[in-house]
Amino acid sequence: MKRILAGLTLASSAALMAALTAAAPAQAAPVNPVKALQKQYKAGHGVRVSETYRTKTNGKTGIVRTTAGSLGFGKSGVVAADLRFREKGGMAGLSPSRSITVGKHTFVQGGIYSEGLPEGKKWIRYQDASVLYTSQPLDVFDAKVLKALVSKAKSVKGGTYRGVLTFGDVSRLYGEKIDKRLAKIKISYALDLNAKGLVTGVRSAYTLDYGILGSTTATANTTFTGWGAKISIKAPPSDQVVDLDELGSDTEVPQEIPNSSLDSLGGIG
């Protein structure tokens, strides 16, 4: 699963949410979570996901985005997704209400993605299978990230690992380049593992400080349930689908779905 952080601008780092960072000696995980995750990678199976993402700017609620759906596995990881979204505040209406990723394509509908479509068409097909829409900057399906969340934890209690990483740390794990100003910003996190070493939740928080303009704090709370469930994700009916390039140059439909990279935070490129 890829990462998306959209709609925020960058200035400098600021204090993060202290509630996520209780201090205590770290302990070794009773079960290797990376190996536990890899055992789940079987075609026809997957996991259900739900997420709430919130922003507050100068203490006032900004965006509230909820995500719910299923992720389908292949032998090497997540290969398909069917996700539904609801969004309030901010730029609500500019995001899709549903996305399906299957094979080499991602299909989206809702909001601006459903405006001006030919009669009978309900979905737009993008030639991009890398987009799995989430606002969680910490991708637990990336083995390097999951390992770091456990090994870098400053506190371990009851299967919950708490710690702090910077965006620079995370970008190196993903193998992405980011603006040096963004790299110093800290992400406080709490990772929940069950007795089998499988992730049941990950919570993160970070703050962007705009100086005299104030600051924005973002929190993402992602939960996973039903590990190993039989999940079948299929593309929408072909007669309801239109390819993006068929819409012509005058279309108001976005030419691409947000690119899932850390650099999409504030449009850094």
PyMOL commands that set and color helices and strands:
alter all, ss='L'
color gray80, all
select helices_A, chain A and resi 18-20+33-38+111-114+143-151+167-174+180-183+211-213+238-240+244-246+262-267
alter helices_A, ss='H'
color red, helices_A
select strands_A, chain A and resi 12-13+45-57+60-73+78-88+98-102+105-109+123-126+155-157+160-166+186-193+199-209+215-230+241-243
alter strands_A, ss='S'
color yellow, strands_A
deselect
rebuild
show_as cartoon
